[in-house]
């Protein structure tokens, strides 16, 4: 019964995706559209059902202090982001080395890329919708929209080689979520936040700025080499999208440094010896 229902669901999503695939030349999208849809539904369920139900039980004091619907929604978003970052990091690692992709960085394809990008697009679409619905920052709207478009384009197939390499940016996200959570748990300025802050900056700088910009340079070389083989729209969209995302990473890194400096304006040394962490006023 369950298998029949799943097959019918997959067939429905395949039929839903086929016209989109035909219109935009997304050859592999119908095969993975069900995964994309299930991912978006899963994160929506986690966001509006699981997080609001478990949070008052797991952290009753901190959750009760959150200000209004926006404050609680921000808490829920960080939970979804944390889960997604772990999942995408794992899927990216197992998708890094496939001969089909390494031999053809532009048009190579492997089914693991289909699964990875379906999960990624499901999340980024959810992020975009939430960022528009509960607007707080245009950067998140832009990030969700651009990532949704860019990773959907890989189903042509196109540039699937770079998907796991750019999605490894998510390795820094758990540390960002932990930093935010420590604030809400009244551990601002504590030794825990200090150690996590060092890890956050180190991982963010390593995977998003150093590795990310290095991979982006290879990405632009690949685009230049096939500039006469692809539609100009795709060429421009990918070039602009990648540039904007790198720009956002640099901007967010600057903001993180500024935020962490405020957290630790006082000398950190006493925190290493005090019995209890002190808050920075």
HUWO-V804841 format. One record per backbone hydrogen bond with DSSP energy under -1.0 kcal/mol. NH is the residue of the N-H (numbers start at 0). CO is the residue of the C=O. If there is no record, write none. Layout:
nh:co
NH:CO
NH:CO
//
This chain:
nh:co
4:0
5:1
6:2
7:3
8:4
9:5
10:6
11:7
12:8
13:9
14:10
15:11
16:12
17:13
20:16
21:17
22:18
23:19
24:20
25:20
26:24
27:154
28:25
31:28
32:28
35:31
36:32
37:33
38:34
39:35
40:36
41:37
42:38
43:39
44:40
45:41
46:42
47:43
48:44
49:44
50:45
52:48
53:49
54:50
57:53
58:54
62:58
63:59
65:62
70:66
71:67
72:68
73:69
74:70
75:71
76:72
77:73
78:74
79:75
80:76
81:77
82:78
83:79
84:80
85:81
86:82
87:83
88:84
89:85
90:86
91:87
92:88
93:89
95:92
100:97
101:97
102:98
107:103
112:109
113:109
114:110
115:111
116:112
117:113
118:114
119:115
120:116
121:117
122:118
123:119
124:120
125:121
126:122
127:123
128:124
129:125
130:126
131:127
132:128
133:129
140:136
141:137
142:138
143:139
144:140
145:141
146:142
147:143
148:144
149:145
150:146
151:147
152:148
154:151
155:152
157:153
158:105
161:158
165:161
166:162
168:165
169:166
170:167
171:168
175:171
176:172
177:173
178:174
179:175
180:176
181:177
182:178
183:179
184:180
185:182
186:181
189:186
193:189
194:190
195:191
196:192
197:193
198:194
199:195
200:196
201:197
202:198
203:199
204:200
205:201
206:202
207:203
208:203
209:204
210:205
212:208
213:209
214:210
215:211
216:212
217:213
218:214
219:215
220:216
221:217
222:218
223:219
224:220
225:221
226:223
228:225
234:230
235:231
236:232
237:233
238:234
239:235
240:236
241:237
242:238
243:239
244:240
245:241
246:242
247:243
248:244
249:245
250:246
251:247
252:248
253:249
254:250
255:251
256:252
257:253
258:254
259:255
260:256
261:257
262:258
263:259
270:267
271:268
272:269
273:269
//
